Amino acid sequence: MQRIDRICATPQVAAALVSLEVVVDDDIREASNHRPVVATFSLSGLRRALSHSEPVAA
């Protein structure tokens, strides 16, 4: 069975995405039917995205 694993981000944070990798090897296949998803973001892009974000209502 295949699982669709994902990373969720706002459009502003997604714009800072540099790369995305789904890690697949025999050890992971044996341990779980989920695959780790590794996202790499630009630090300067994240700073821009987060400095313009709206406050979250409590």
Backbone hydrogen bonds in HBPLUS format (Angstrom, degrees):
<---DONOR---> <-ACCEPTOR-->    atom                        ^
c    i                          cat <-CA-CA->   ^        H-A-AA   ^      H-
h    n   atom  resd res      DA  || num        DHA   H-A  angle D-A-AA Bond
n    s   type  num  typ     dist DA aas  dist angle  dist       angle   num
A0014-ALA N   A0010-THR O   2.82 MM   4  5.98 165.5  1.84 160.6 165.6     1
A0015-ALA N   A0011-PRO O   3.07 MM   4  6.17 138.9  2.25 138.2 146.9     2
A0016-ALA N   A0013-VAL O   2.94 MM   3  5.41 151.5  2.02 112.9 121.5     3
A0017-LEU N   A0014-ALA O   3.04 MM   3  5.25 164.4  2.07 111.4 115.5     4
A0042-SER N   A0016-ALA O   2.80 MM  26  5.26 162.2  1.83 151.3 156.0     5
A0018-VAL N   A0040-THR O   2.69 MM  22  5.47 169.3  1.70 158.0 157.8     6
A0019-SER N   A0040-THR O   3.25 MM  21  5.21 156.6  2.31 134.2 137.5     7
A0040-THR N   A0019-SER O   2.92 MM  21  5.21 167.2  1.94 149.2 150.4     8
A0021-GLU N   A0038-VAL O   2.87 MM  17  5.16 153.6  1.94 146.2 154.7     9
A0038-VAL N   A0021-GLU O   2.78 MM  17  5.16 169.0  1.79 160.0 162.5    10
A0023-VAL N   A0036-PRO O   2.90 MM  13  5.43 163.5  1.93 159.1 164.0    11
A0029-ARG N   A0025-ASP O   2.98 MM   4  6.22 164.3  2.00 158.7 163.8    12
A0030-GLU N   A0026-ASP O   3.01 MM   4  6.17 151.7  2.09 145.8 152.7    13
A0031-ALA N   A0027-ASP O   3.04 MM   4  6.21 146.5  2.15 141.9 151.0    14
A0032-SER N   A0028-ILE O   2.99 MM   4  6.01 155.3  2.05 158.8 162.2    15
A0046-LEU N   A0042-SER O   2.87 MM   4  6.14 152.7  1.94 150.8 158.2    16
A0047-ARG N   A0043-LEU O   2.90 MM   4  6.16 160.4  1.94 150.7 156.2    17
A0048-ARG N   A0044-SER O   3.01 MM   4  6.24 157.7  2.06 144.2 149.8    18
A0049-ALA N   A0045-GLY O   2.94 MM   4  6.15 164.6  1.96 147.1 151.5    19
A0050-LEU N   A0046-LEU O   2.79 MM   4  5.92 165.7  1.81 157.4 161.0    20
A0051-SER N   A0047-ARG O   2.91 MM   4  5.89 143.4  2.04 142.8 152.0    21
A0053-SER N   A0050-LEU O   3.44 MM   3  5.11 166.7  2.46  97.0  99.8    22
